[in-house]
Amino acid sequence: MIDLWYAPTPNGWKISIMLEECGLPYRLRMMDLRAGDQAGEAFLAIGPAGKMPAIVDDDPPGGGGPVDLFESGAILWYLAEKAGRFLPGDLRGRTAVHSWLMWQMSALGPTLGQHGHFLLYAGEHVRYALDRFRTEAARLYGVLDRRLARSAYVGGDDYTIADIACFPWIMTHKAQRFTLDDYPAVARWYAEVRARDAVQRGLALGREAPLLGGETQRKVHGE
């Protein structure tokens, strides 16, 4: 069984979508980020950076004791290897997916996170910050659009963890005042990924929990 420490944010959705896509059994541990659950002793024991998501796998490949993981990209890679899904077996395909996953972790996610913060949550609009992150966010949308104009999916011909990593951040486009009309290849890809049943289940995850900070058992599709 996998314990998923989770809140419904783009980084949290990466892992909820992946678990649903893989059909792996898991237990949901909802976190209330506003209450500071990410700074609590129980969470810091598995996520020392104080950032969700994190997982504990009580049944790791090869046996042995539980495995703790934090950082969403590392968790995606681990789950792909555990399930044997959404990660190419050949060297070139695998390295392409790895590169695009790292691009999401180092560029797309942090930039959109900062842009969203200064646009939507900052107490005052700081023009320099807004212009800086808006310009970079638009550039990264262009990078993704050019990639998807040449390739069916972010990592190549097949749907992989690179798509699962990027999709939740592109979901924020309306709130961040971007239109996918400006990025037709991204729009095509976005509609296809969003239509997947497992993606819809992953995005809905947590609605059945009675309270933030509570614990609930999630039976994955097909059980």
MODELLER restraints for C-alpha pairs under 7 A, 6 or more apart:
rsr = mdl.restraints
at = mdl.atoms
rsr.add(forms.Gaussian(group=physical.xy_distance, feature=features.Distance(at['CA:1:A'], at['CA:25:A']), mean=5.74, stdev=0.5))
rsr.add(forms.Gaussian(group=physical.xy_distance, feature=features.Distance(at['CA:1:A'], at['CA:26:A']), mean=5.34, stdev=0.5))
rsr.add(forms.Gaussian(group=physical.xy_distance, feature=features.Distance(at['CA:1:A'], at['CA:57:A']), mean=6.12, stdev=0.5))
rsr.add(forms.Gaussian(group=physical.xy_distance, feature=features.Distance(at['CA:1:A'], at['CA:58:A']), mean=5.52, stdev=0.5))
rsr.add(forms.Gaussian(group=physical.xy_distance, feature=features.Distance(at['CA:1:A'], at['CA:59:A']), mean=6.18, stdev=0.5))
rsr.add(forms.Gaussian(group=physical.xy_distance, feature=features.Distance(at['CA:2:A'], at['CA:25:A']), mean=6.52, stdev=0.5))
rsr.add(forms.Gaussian(group=physical.xy_distance, feature=features.Distance(at['CA:2:A'], at['CA:26:A']), mean=4.43, stdev=0.5))
rsr.add(forms.Gaussian(group=physical.xy_distance, feature=features.Distance(at['CA:2:A'], at['CA:27:A']), mean=6.06, stdev=0.5))
rsr.add(forms.Gaussian(group=physical.xy_distance, feature=features.Distance(at['CA:2:A'], at['CA:55:A']), mean=6.57, stdev=0.5))
rsr.add(forms.Gaussian(group=physical.xy_distance, feature=features.Distance(at['CA:2:A'], at['CA:56:A']), mean=5.61, stdev=0.5))
rsr.add(forms.Gaussian(group=physical.xy_distance, feature=features.Distance(at['CA:2:A'], at['CA:57:A']), mean=4.41, stdev=0.5))
rsr.add(forms.Gaussian(group=physical.xy_distance, feature=features.Distance(at['CA:2:A'], at['CA:58:A']), mean=6.17, stdev=0.5))
rsr.add(forms.Gaussian(group=physical.xy_distance, feature=features.Distance(at['CA:3:A'], at['CA:26:A']), mean=5.66, stdev=0.5))
rsr.add(forms.Gaussian(group=physical.xy_distance, feature=features.Distance(at['CA:3:A'], at['CA:27:A']), mean=4.77, stdev=0.5))
rsr.add(forms.Gaussian(group=physical.xy_distance, feature=features.Distance(at['CA:3:A'], at['CA:28:A']), mean=6.05, stdev=0.5))
rsr.add(forms.Gaussian(group=physical.xy_distance, feature=features.Distance(at['CA:3:A'], at['CA:29:A']), mean=6.81, stdev=0.5))
rsr.add(forms.Gaussian(group=physical.xy_distance, feature=features.Distance(at['CA:3:A'], at['CA:55:A']), mean=5.39, stdev=0.5))
rsr.add(forms.Gaussian(group=physical.xy_distance, feature=features.Distance(at['CA:3:A'], at['CA:56:A']), mean=5.11, stdev=0.5))
rsr.add(forms.Gaussian(group=physical.xy_distance, feature=features.Distance(at['CA:3:A'], at['CA:57:A']), mean=6.48, stdev=0.5))
rsr.add(forms.Gaussian(group=physical.xy_distance, feature=features.Distance(at['CA:4:A'], at['CA:26:A']), mean=6.80, stdev=0.5))
rsr.add(forms.Gaussian(group=physical.xy_distance, feature=features.Distance(at['CA:4:A'], at['CA:27:A']), mean=6.10, stdev=0.5))
rsr.add(forms.Gaussian(group=physical.xy_distance, feature=features.Distance(at['CA:4:A'], at['CA:28:A']), mean=5.10, stdev=0.5))
rsr.add(forms.Gaussian(group=physical.xy_distance, feature=features.Distance(at['CA:4:A'], at['CA:29:A']), mean=5.75, stdev=0.5))
rsr.add(forms.Gaussian(group=physical.xy_distance, feature=features.Distance(at['CA:4:A'], at['CA:54:A']), mean=6.14, stdev=0.5))
rsr.add(forms.Gaussian(group=physical.xy_distance, feature=features.Distance(at['CA:4:A'], at['CA:55:A']), mean=4.70, stdev=0.5))
rsr.add(forms.Gaussian(group=physical.xy_distance, feature=features.Distance(at['CA:4:A'], at['CA:56:A']), mean=6.89, stdev=0.5))
rsr.add(forms.Gaussian(group=physical.xy_distance, feature=features.Distance(at['CA:5:A'], at['CA:28:A']), mean=6.48, stdev=0.5))
rsr.add(forms.Gaussian(group=physical.xy_distance, feature=features.Distance(at['CA:5:A'], at['CA:29:A']), mean=4.78, stdev=0.5))
rsr.add(forms.Gaussian(group=physical.xy_distance, feature=features.Distance(at['CA:5:A'], at['CA:30:A']), mean=6.10, stdev=0.5))
rsr.add(forms.Gaussian(group=physical.xy_distance, feature=features.Distance(at['CA:5:A'], at['CA:31:A']), mean=6.65, stdev=0.5))
rsr.add(forms.Gaussian(group=physical.xy_distance, feature=features.Distance(at['CA:5:A'], at['CA:52:A']), mean=6.60, stdev=0.5))
rsr.add(forms.Gaussian(group=physical.xy_distance, feature=features.Distance(at['CA:5:A'], at['CA:53:A']), mean=5.44, stdev=0.5))
rsr.add(forms.Gaussian(group=physical.xy_distance, feature=features.Distance(at['CA:5:A'], at['CA:54:A']), mean=5.25, stdev=0.5))
rsr.add(forms.Gaussian(group=physical.xy_distance, feature=features.Distance(at['CA:5:A'], at['CA:55:A']), mean=6.04, stdev=0.5))
rsr.add(forms.Gaussian(group=physical.xy_distance, feature=features.Distance(at['CA:6:A'], at['CA:12:A']), mean=5.57, stdev=0.5))
rsr.add(forms.Gaussian(group=physical.xy_distance, feature=features.Distance(at['CA:6:A'], at['CA:29:A']), mean=6.07, stdev=0.5))
rsr.add(forms.Gaussian(group=physical.xy_distance, feature=features.Distance(at['CA:6:A'], at['CA:30:A']), mean=5.14, stdev=0.5))
rsr.add(forms.Gaussian(group=physical.xy_distance, feature=features.Distance(at['CA:6:A'], at['CA:31:A']), mean=5.64, stdev=0.5))
rsr.add(forms.Gaussian(group=physical.xy_distance, feature=features.Distance(at['CA:6:A'], at['CA:52:A']), mean=6.26, stdev=0.5))
rsr.add(forms.Gaussian(group=physical.xy_distance, feature=features.Distance(at['CA:6:A'], at['CA:53:A']), mean=5.25, stdev=0.5))
rsr.add(forms.Gaussian(group=physical.xy_distance, feature=features.Distance(at['CA:7:A'], at['CA:30:A']), mean=5.89, stdev=0.5))
rsr.add(forms.Gaussian(group=physical.xy_distance, feature=features.Distance(at['CA:7:A'], at['CA:31:A']), mean=5.36, stdev=0.5))
rsr.add(forms.Gaussian(group=physical.xy_distance, feature=features.Distance(at['CA:7:A'], at['CA:32:A']), mean=6.93, stdev=0.5))
rsr.add(forms.Gaussian(group=physical.xy_distance, feature=features.Distance(at['CA:10:A'], at['CA:168:A']), mean=4.76, stdev=0.5))
rsr.add(forms.Gaussian(group=physical.xy_distance, feature=features.Distance(at['CA:10:A'], at['CA:169:A']), mean=5.57, stdev=0.5))
rsr.add(forms.Gaussian(group=physical.xy_distance, feature=features.Distance(at['CA:11:A'], at['CA:53:A']), mean=6.77, stdev=0.5))
rsr.add(forms.Gaussian(group=physical.xy_distance, feature=features.Distance(at['CA:11:A'], at['CA:72:A']), mean=6.34, stdev=0.5))
rsr.add(forms.Gaussian(group=physical.xy_distance, feature=features.Distance(at['CA:12:A'], at['CA:52:A']), mean=6.93, stdev=0.5))
rsr.add(forms.Gaussian(group=physical.xy_distance, feature=features.Distance(at['CA:12:A'], at['CA:53:A']), mean=5.49, stdev=0.5))
rsr.add(forms.Gaussian(group=physical.xy_distance, feature=features.Distance(at['CA:13:A'], at['CA:168:A']), mean=6.37, stdev=0.5))
rsr.add(forms.Gaussian(group=physical.xy_distance, feature=features.Distance(at['CA:13:A'], at['CA:202:A']), mean=6.31, stdev=0.5))
rsr.add(forms.Gaussian(group=physical.xy_distance, feature=features.Distance(at['CA:13:A'], at['CA:203:A']), mean=6.00, stdev=0.5))
rsr.add(forms.Gaussian(group=physical.xy_distance, feature=features.Distance(at['CA:14:A'], at['CA:164:A']), mean=5.79, stdev=0.5))
rsr.add(forms.Gaussian(group=physical.xy_distance, feature=features.Distance(at['CA:14:A'], at['CA:165:A']), mean=5.56, stdev=0.5))
rsr.add(forms.Gaussian(group=physical.xy_distance, feature=features.Distance(at['CA:14:A'], at['CA:168:A']), mean=6.55, stdev=0.5))
rsr.add(forms.Gaussian(group=physical.xy_distance, feature=features.Distance(at['CA:15:A'], at['CA:72:A']), mean=6.91, stdev=0.5))
rsr.add(forms.Gaussian(group=physical.xy_distance, feature=features.Distance(at['CA:15:A'], at['CA:76:A']), mean=6.68, stdev=0.5))
rsr.add(forms.Gaussian(group=physical.xy_distance, feature=features.Distance(at['CA:16:A'], at['CA:202:A']), mean=4.66, stdev=0.5))
rsr.add(forms.Gaussian(group=physical.xy_distance, feature=features.Distance(at['CA:16:A'], at['CA:205:A']), mean=6.79, stdev=0.5))
rsr.add(forms.Gaussian(group=physical.xy_distance, feature=features.Distance(at['CA:17:A'], at['CA:198:A']), mean=6.27, stdev=0.5))
rsr.add(forms.Gaussian(group=physical.xy_distance, feature=features.Distance(at['CA:17:A'], at['CA:199:A']), mean=5.19, stdev=0.5))
rsr.add(forms.Gaussian(group=physical.xy_distance, feature=features.Distance(at['CA:17:A'], at['CA:202:A']), mean=4.07, stdev=0.5))
rsr.add(forms.Gaussian(group=physical.xy_distance, feature=features.Distance(at['CA:17:A'], at['CA:203:A']), mean=6.77, stdev=0.5))
rsr.add(forms.Gaussian(group=physical.xy_distance, feature=features.Distance(at['CA:18:A'], at['CA:76:A']), mean=7.00, stdev=0.5))
rsr.add(forms.Gaussian(group=physical.xy_distance, feature=features.Distance(at['CA:18:A'], at['CA:164:A']), mean=6.89, stdev=0.5))
rsr.add(forms.Gaussian(group=physical.xy_distance, feature=features.Distance(at['CA:20:A'], at['CA:198:A']), mean=5.27, stdev=0.5))
rsr.add(forms.Gaussian(group=physical.xy_distance, feature=features.Distance(at['CA:20:A'], at['CA:201:A']), mean=6.82, stdev=0.5))
rsr.add(forms.Gaussian(group=physical.xy_distance, feature=features.Distance(at['CA:20:A'], at['CA:202:A']), mean=6.05, stdev=0.5))
rsr.add(forms.Gaussian(group=physical.xy_distance, feature=features.Distance(at['CA:20:A'], at['CA:220:A']), mean=6.34, stdev=0.5))
rsr.add(forms.Gaussian(group=physical.xy_distance, feature=features.Distance(at['CA:20:A'], at['CA:221:A']), mean=6.97, stdev=0.5))
rsr.add(forms.Gaussian(group=physical.xy_distance, feature=features.Distance(at['CA:21:A'], at['CA:198:A']), mean=5.17, stdev=0.5))
rsr.add(forms.Gaussian(group=physical.xy_distance, feature=features.Distance(at['CA:22:A'], at['CA:83:A']), mean=6.28, stdev=0.5))
rsr.add(forms.Gaussian(group=physical.xy_distance, feature=features.Distance(at['CA:22:A'], at['CA:85:A']), mean=6.97, stdev=0.5))
rsr.add(forms.Gaussian(group=physical.xy_distance, feature=features.Distance(at['CA:23:A'], at['CA:220:A']), mean=5.92, stdev=0.5))
rsr.add(forms.Gaussian(group=physical.xy_distance, feature=features.Distance(at['CA:23:A'], at['CA:221:A']), mean=6.47, stdev=0.5))
rsr.add(forms.Gaussian(group=physical.xy_distance, feature=features.Distance(at['CA:24:A'], at['CA:220:A']), mean=6.89, stdev=0.5))
rsr.add(forms.Gaussian(group=physical.xy_distance, feature=features.Distance(at['CA:25:A'], at['CA:219:A']), mean=6.64, stdev=0.5))
rsr.add(forms.Gaussian(group=physical.xy_distance, feature=features.Distance(at['CA:25:A'], at['CA:220:A']), mean=5.97, stdev=0.5))
rsr.add(forms.Gaussian(group=physical.xy_distance, feature=features.Distance(at['CA:26:A'], at['CA:218:A']), mean=6.32, stdev=0.5))
rsr.add(forms.Gaussian(group=physical.xy_distance, feature=features.Distance(at['CA:27:A'], at['CA:216:A']), mean=6.53, stdev=0.5))
rsr.add(forms.Gaussian(group=physical.xy_distance, feature=features.Distance(at['CA:27:A'], at['CA:217:A']), mean=4.91, stdev=0.5))
rsr.add(forms.Gaussian(group=physical.xy_distance, feature=features.Distance(at['CA:27:A'], at['CA:218:A']), mean=5.68, stdev=0.5))
rsr.add(forms.Gaussian(group=physical.xy_distance, feature=features.Distance(at['CA:28:A'], at['CA:215:A']), mean=6.10, stdev=0.5))
rsr.add(forms.Gaussian(group=physical.xy_distance, feature=features.Distance(at['CA:28:A'], at['CA:216:A']), mean=5.57, stdev=0.5))
rsr.add(forms.Gaussian(group=physical.xy_distance, feature=features.Distance(at['CA:28:A'], at['CA:217:A']), mean=6.05, stdev=0.5))
rsr.add(forms.Gaussian(group=physical.xy_distance, feature=features.Distance(at['CA:28:A'], at['CA:218:A']), mean=6.42, stdev=0.5))
rsr.add(forms.Gaussian(group=physical.xy_distance, feature=features.Distance(at['CA:29:A'], at['CA:213:A']), mean=6.96, stdev=0.5))
rsr.add(forms.Gaussian(group=physical.xy_distance, feature=features.Distance(at['CA:29:A'], at['CA:214:A']), mean=6.48, stdev=0.5))
rsr.add(forms.Gaussian(group=physical.xy_distance, feature=features.Distance(at['CA:29:A'], at['CA:215:A']), mean=4.89, stdev=0.5))
rsr.add(forms.Gaussian(group=physical.xy_distance, feature=features.Distance(at['CA:29:A'], at['CA:216:A']), mean=6.76, stdev=0.5))
rsr.add(forms.Gaussian(group=physical.xy_distance, feature=features.Distance(at['CA:30:A'], at['CA:206:A']), mean=6.94, stdev=0.5))
rsr.add(forms.Gaussian(group=physical.xy_distance, feature=features.Distance(at['CA:30:A'], at['CA:212:A']), mean=5.58, stdev=0.5))
rsr.add(forms.Gaussian(group=physical.xy_distance, feature=features.Distance(at['CA:30:A'], at['CA:213:A']), mean=4.92, stdev=0.5))
rsr.add(forms.Gaussian(group=physical.xy_distance, feature=features.Distance(at['CA:30:A'], at['CA:214:A']), mean=5.73, stdev=0.5))
rsr.add(forms.Gaussian(group=physical.xy_distance, feature=features.Distance(at['CA:30:A'], at['CA:215:A']), mean=6.24, stdev=0.5))
rsr.add(forms.Gaussian(group=physical.xy_distance, feature=features.Distance(at['CA:31:A'], at['CA:37:A']), mean=5.83, stdev=0.5))
rsr.add(forms.Gaussian(group=physical.xy_distance, feature=features.Distance(at['CA:31:A'], at['CA:212:A']), mean=5.81, stdev=0.5))
rsr.add(forms.Gaussian(group=physical.xy_distance, feature=features.Distance(at['CA:31:A'], at['CA:213:A']), mean=4.72, stdev=0.5))
rsr.add(forms.Gaussian(group=physical.xy_distance, feature=features.Distance(at['CA:32:A'], at['CA:212:A']), mean=5.27, stdev=0.5))
rsr.add(forms.Gaussian(group=physical.xy_distance, feature=features.Distance(at['CA:32:A'], at['CA:213:A']), mean=5.56, stdev=0.5))
rsr.add(forms.Gaussian(group=physical.xy_distance, feature=features.Distance(at['CA:38:A'], at['CA:50:A']), mean=5.14, stdev=0.5))
rsr.add(forms.Gaussian(group=physical.xy_distance, feature=features.Distance(at['CA:38:A'], at['CA:51:A']), mean=6.04, stdev=0.5))
rsr.add(forms.Gaussian(group=physical.xy_distance, feature=features.Distance(at['CA:38:A'], at['CA:52:A']), mean=6.63, stdev=0.5))
rsr.add(forms.Gaussian(group=physical.xy_distance, feature=features.Distance(at['CA:39:A'], at['CA:50:A']), mean=5.56, stdev=0.5))
rsr.add(forms.Gaussian(group=physical.xy_distance, feature=features.Distance(at['CA:44:A'], at['CA:50:A']), mean=5.88, stdev=0.5))
rsr.add(forms.Gaussian(group=physical.xy_distance, feature=features.Distance(at['CA:46:A'], at['CA:54:A']), mean=6.87, stdev=0.5))
rsr.add(forms.Gaussian(group=physical.xy_distance, feature=features.Distance(at['CA:46:A'], at['CA:68:A']), mean=5.83, stdev=0.5))
rsr.add(forms.Gaussian(group=physical.xy_distance, feature=features.Distance(at['CA:46:A'], at['CA:69:A']), mean=6.85, stdev=0.5))
rsr.add(forms.Gaussian(group=physical.xy_distance, feature=features.Distance(at['CA:47:A'], at['CA:54:A']), mean=6.01, stdev=0.5))
rsr.add(forms.Gaussian(group=physical.xy_distance, feature=features.Distance(at['CA:47:A'], at['CA:70:A']), mean=5.32, stdev=0.5))
rsr.add(forms.Gaussian(group=physical.xy_distance, feature=features.Distance(at['CA:53:A'], at['CA:70:A']), mean=6.41, stdev=0.5))
rsr.add(forms.Gaussian(group=physical.xy_distance, feature=features.Distance(at['CA:53:A'], at['CA:71:A']), mean=6.70, stdev=0.5))
rsr.add(forms.Gaussian(group=physical.xy_distance, feature=features.Distance(at['CA:53:A'], at['CA:72:A']), mean=6.31, stdev=0.5))
rsr.add(forms.Gaussian(group=physical.xy_distance, feature=features.Distance(at['CA:54:A'], at['CA:69:A']), mean=5.62, stdev=0.5))
rsr.add(forms.Gaussian(group=physical.xy_distance, feature=features.Distance(at['CA:54:A'], at['CA:70:A']), mean=4.38, stdev=0.5))
rsr.add(forms.Gaussian(group=physical.xy_distance, feature=features.Distance(at['CA:54:A'], at['CA:71:A']), mean=6.75, stdev=0.5))
rsr.add(forms.Gaussian(group=physical.xy_distance, feature=features.Distance(at['CA:55:A'], at['CA:68:A']), mean=5.81, stdev=0.5))
rsr.add(forms.Gaussian(group=physical.xy_distance, feature=features.Distance(at['CA:55:A'], at['CA:69:A']), mean=5.37, stdev=0.5))
rsr.add(forms.Gaussian(group=physical.xy_distance, feature=features.Distance(at['CA:55:A'], at['CA:70:A']), mean=6.62, stdev=0.5))
rsr.add(forms.Gaussian(group=physical.xy_distance, feature=features.Distance(at['CA:56:A'], at['CA:66:A']), mean=6.41, stdev=0.5))
rsr.add(forms.Gaussian(group=physical.xy_distance, feature=features.Distance(at['CA:56:A'], at['CA:67:A']), mean=5.55, stdev=0.5))
rsr.add(forms.Gaussian(group=physical.xy_distance, feature=features.Distance(at['CA:56:A'], at['CA:68:A']), mean=4.50, stdev=0.5))
rsr.add(forms.Gaussian(group=physical.xy_distance, feature=features.Distance(at['CA:56:A'], at['CA:69:A']), mean=6.50, stdev=0.5))
rsr.add(forms.Gaussian(group=physical.xy_distance, feature=features.Distance(at['CA:57:A'], at['CA:66:A']), mean=5.37, stdev=0.5))
rsr.add(forms.Gaussian(group=physical.xy_distance, feature=features.Distance(at['CA:57:A'], at['CA:67:A']), mean=5.14, stdev=0.5))
rsr.add(forms.Gaussian(group=physical.xy_distance, feature=features.Distance(at['CA:57:A'], at['CA:68:A']), mean=6.53, stdev=0.5))
rsr.add(forms.Gaussian(group=physical.xy_distance, feature=features.Distance(at['CA:58:A'], at['CA:65:A']), mean=6.78, stdev=0.5))
rsr.add(forms.Gaussian(group=physical.xy_distance, feature=features.Distance(at['CA:58:A'], at['CA:66:A']), mean=4.36, stdev=0.5))
rsr.add(forms.Gaussian(group=physical.xy_distance, feature=features.Distance(at['CA:58:A'], at['CA:67:A']), mean=6.66, stdev=0.5))
rsr.add(forms.Gaussian(group=physical.xy_distance, feature=features.Distance(at['CA:59:A'], at['CA:66:A']), mean=6.56, stdev=0.5))
rsr.add(forms.Gaussian(group=physical.xy_distance, feature=features.Distance(at['CA:60:A'], at['CA:66:A']), mean=6.59, stdev=0.5))
rsr.add(forms.Gaussian(group=physical.xy_distance, feature=features.Distance(at['CA:60:A'], at['CA:67:A']), mean=6.45, stdev=0.5))
rsr.add(forms.Gaussian(group=physical.xy_distance, feature=features.Distance(at['CA:61:A'], at['CA:82:A']), mean=6.36, stdev=0.5))
rsr.add(forms.Gaussian(group=physical.xy_distance, feature=features.Distance(at['CA:69:A'], at['CA:75:A']), mean=6.14, stdev=0.5))
rsr.add(forms.Gaussian(group=physical.xy_distance, feature=features.Distance(at['CA:73:A'], at['CA:101:A']), mean=6.81, stdev=0.5))
rsr.add(forms.Gaussian(group=physical.xy_distance, feature=features.Distance(at['CA:73:A'], at['CA:105:A']), mean=6.70, stdev=0.5))
rsr.add(forms.Gaussian(group=physical.xy_distance, feature=features.Distance(at['CA:76:A'], at['CA:161:A']), mean=6.40, stdev=0.5))
rsr.add(forms.Gaussian(group=physical.xy_distance, feature=features.Distance(at['CA:80:A'], at['CA:86:A']), mean=5.85, stdev=0.5))
rsr.add(forms.Gaussian(group=physical.xy_distance, feature=features.Distance(at['CA:80:A'], at['CA:87:A']), mean=6.05, stdev=0.5))
rsr.add(forms.Gaussian(group=physical.xy_distance, feature=features.Distance(at['CA:86:A'], at['CA:159:A']), mean=6.41, stdev=0.5))
rsr.add(forms.Gaussian(group=physical.xy_distance, feature=features.Distance(at['CA:86:A'], at['CA:160:A']), mean=4.07, stdev=0.5))
rsr.add(forms.Gaussian(group=physical.xy_distance, feature=features.Distance(at['CA:86:A'], at['CA:161:A']), mean=5.64, stdev=0.5))
rsr.add(forms.Gaussian(group=physical.xy_distance, feature=features.Distance(at['CA:87:A'], at['CA:94:A']), mean=6.34, stdev=0.5))
rsr.add(forms.Gaussian(group=physical.xy_distance, feature=features.Distance(at['CA:87:A'], at['CA:160:A']), mean=5.72, stdev=0.5))
rsr.add(forms.Gaussian(group=physical.xy_distance, feature=features.Distance(at['CA:87:A'], at['CA:161:A']), mean=6.68, stdev=0.5))
rsr.add(forms.Gaussian(group=physical.xy_distance, feature=features.Distance(at['CA:88:A'], at['CA:94:A']), mean=4.98, stdev=0.5))
rsr.add(forms.Gaussian(group=physical.xy_distance, feature=features.Distance(at['CA:96:A'], at['CA:155:A']), mean=5.70, stdev=0.5))
rsr.add(forms.Gaussian(group=physical.xy_distance, feature=features.Distance(at['CA:97:A'], at['CA:155:A']), mean=4.50, stdev=0.5))
rsr.add(forms.Gaussian(group=physical.xy_distance, feature=features.Distance(at['CA:97:A'], at['CA:162:A']), mean=5.74, stdev=0.5))
rsr.add(forms.Gaussian(group=physical.xy_distance, feature=features.Distance(at['CA:100:A'], at['CA:154:A']), mean=6.98, stdev=0.5))
rsr.add(forms.Gaussian(group=physical.xy_distance, feature=features.Distance(at['CA:100:A'], at['CA:155:A']), mean=6.31, stdev=0.5))
rsr.add(forms.Gaussian(group=physical.xy_distance, feature=features.Distance(at['CA:100:A'], at['CA:162:A']), mean=5.90, stdev=0.5))
rsr.add(forms.Gaussian(group=physical.xy_distance, feature=features.Distance(at['CA:101:A'], at['CA:162:A']), mean=4.88, stdev=0.5))
rsr.add(forms.Gaussian(group=physical.xy_distance, feature=features.Distance(at['CA:101:A'], at['CA:165:A']), mean=6.64, stdev=0.5))
rsr.add(forms.Gaussian(group=physical.xy_distance, feature=features.Distance(at['CA:104:A'], at['CA:165:A']), mean=6.70, stdev=0.5))
rsr.add(forms.Gaussian(group=physical.xy_distance, feature=features.Distance(at['CA:104:A'], at['CA:166:A']), mean=6.07, stdev=0.5))
rsr.add(forms.Gaussian(group=physical.xy_distance, feature=features.Distance(at['CA:108:A'], at['CA:140:A']), mean=6.41, stdev=0.5))
rsr.add(forms.Gaussian(group=physical.xy_distance, feature=features.Distance(at['CA:109:A'], at['CA:169:A']), mean=6.41, stdev=0.5))
rsr.add(forms.Gaussian(group=physical.xy_distance, feature=features.Distance(at['CA:111:A'], at['CA:133:A']), mean=6.26, stdev=0.5))
rsr.add(forms.Gaussian(group=physical.xy_distance, feature=features.Distance(at['CA:111:A'], at['CA:137:A']), mean=6.06, stdev=0.5))
rsr.add(forms.Gaussian(group=physical.xy_distance, feature=features.Distance(at['CA:112:A'], at['CA:137:A']), mean=6.14, stdev=0.5))
rsr.add(forms.Gaussian(group=physical.xy_distance, feature=features.Distance(at['CA:114:A'], at['CA:133:A']), mean=6.74, stdev=0.5))
rsr.add(forms.Gaussian(group=physical.xy_distance, feature=features.Distance(at['CA:115:A'], at['CA:130:A']), mean=6.50, stdev=0.5))
rsr.add(forms.Gaussian(group=physical.xy_distance, feature=features.Distance(at['CA:115:A'], at['CA:133:A']), mean=5.08, stdev=0.5))
rsr.add(forms.Gaussian(group=physical.xy_distance, feature=features.Distance(at['CA:115:A'], at['CA:134:A']), mean=6.20, stdev=0.5))
rsr.add(forms.Gaussian(group=physical.xy_distance, feature=features.Distance(at['CA:116:A'], at['CA:176:A']), mean=5.96, stdev=0.5))
rsr.add(forms.Gaussian(group=physical.xy_distance, feature=features.Distance(at['CA:118:A'], at['CA:125:A']), mean=6.59, stdev=0.5))
rsr.add(forms.Gaussian(group=physical.xy_distance, feature=features.Distance(at['CA:118:A'], at['CA:129:A']), mean=6.86, stdev=0.5))
rsr.add(forms.Gaussian(group=physical.xy_distance, feature=features.Distance(at['CA:118:A'], at['CA:130:A']), mean=6.16, stdev=0.5))
rsr.add(forms.Gaussian(group=physical.xy_distance, feature=features.Distance(at['CA:119:A'], at['CA:125:A']), mean=6.92, stdev=0.5))
rsr.add(forms.Gaussian(group=physical.xy_distance, feature=features.Distance(at['CA:119:A'], at['CA:130:A']), mean=6.59, stdev=0.5))
rsr.add(forms.Gaussian(group=physical.xy_distance, feature=features.Distance(at['CA:144:A'], at['CA:186:A']), mean=6.86, stdev=0.5))
rsr.add(forms.Gaussian(group=physical.xy_distance, feature=features.Distance(at['CA:145:A'], at['CA:183:A']), mean=5.74, stdev=0.5))
rsr.add(forms.Gaussian(group=physical.xy_distance, feature=features.Distance(at['CA:145:A'], at['CA:185:A']), mean=5.24, stdev=0.5))
rsr.add(forms.Gaussian(group=physical.xy_distance, feature=features.Distance(at['CA:145:A'], at['CA:186:A']), mean=5.17, stdev=0.5))
rsr.add(forms.Gaussian(group=physical.xy_distance, feature=features.Distance(at['CA:147:A'], at['CA:154:A']), mean=6.74, stdev=0.5))
rsr.add(forms.Gaussian(group=physical.xy_distance, feature=features.Distance(at['CA:148:A'], at['CA:154:A']), mean=6.22, stdev=0.5))
rsr.add(forms.Gaussian(group=physical.xy_distance, feature=features.Distance(at['CA:148:A'], at['CA:185:A']), mean=5.41, stdev=0.5))
rsr.add(forms.Gaussian(group=physical.xy_distance, feature=features.Distance(at['CA:148:A'], at['CA:186:A']), mean=6.37, stdev=0.5))
rsr.add(forms.Gaussian(group=physical.xy_distance, feature=features.Distance(at['CA:149:A'], at['CA:185:A']), mean=5.24, stdev=0.5))
rsr.add(forms.Gaussian(group=physical.xy_distance, feature=features.Distance(at['CA:151:A'], at['CA:157:A']), mean=6.13, stdev=0.5))
rsr.add(forms.Gaussian(group=physical.xy_distance, feature=features.Distance(at['CA:153:A'], at['CA:159:A']), mean=5.83, stdev=0.5))
rsr.add(forms.Gaussian(group=physical.xy_distance, feature=features.Distance(at['CA:153:A'], at['CA:163:A']), mean=6.72, stdev=0.5))
rsr.add(forms.Gaussian(group=physical.xy_distance, feature=features.Distance(at['CA:153:A'], at['CA:189:A']), mean=6.99, stdev=0.5))
rsr.add(forms.Gaussian(group=physical.xy_distance, feature=features.Distance(at['CA:154:A'], at['CA:162:A']), mean=5.93, stdev=0.5))
rsr.add(forms.Gaussian(group=physical.xy_distance, feature=features.Distance(at['CA:154:A'], at['CA:163:A']), mean=5.59, stdev=0.5))
rsr.add(forms.Gaussian(group=physical.xy_distance, feature=features.Distance(at['CA:155:A'], at['CA:162:A']), mean=5.71, stdev=0.5))
rsr.add(forms.Gaussian(group=physical.xy_distance, feature=features.Distance(at['CA:167:A'], at['CA:190:A']), mean=6.96, stdev=0.5))
rsr.add(forms.Gaussian(group=physical.xy_distance, feature=features.Distance(at['CA:173:A'], at['CA:179:A']), mean=6.65, stdev=0.5))
rsr.add(forms.Gaussian(group=physical.xy_distance, feature=features.Distance(at['CA:180:A'], at['CA:186:A']), mean=6.78, stdev=0.5))
rsr.add(forms.Gaussian(group=physical.xy_distance, feature=features.Distance(at['CA:180:A'], at['CA:187:A']), mean=5.35, stdev=0.5))
rsr.add(forms.Gaussian(group=physical.xy_distance, feature=features.Distance(at['CA:194:A'], at['CA:200:A']), mean=6.90, stdev=0.5))
rsr.add(forms.Gaussian(group=physical.xy_distance, feature=features.Distance(at['CA:209:A'], at['CA:215:A']), mean=6.96, stdev=0.5))
rsr.add(forms.Gaussian(group=physical.xy_distance, feature=features.Distance(at['CA:209:A'], at['CA:216:A']), mean=5.99, stdev=0.5))
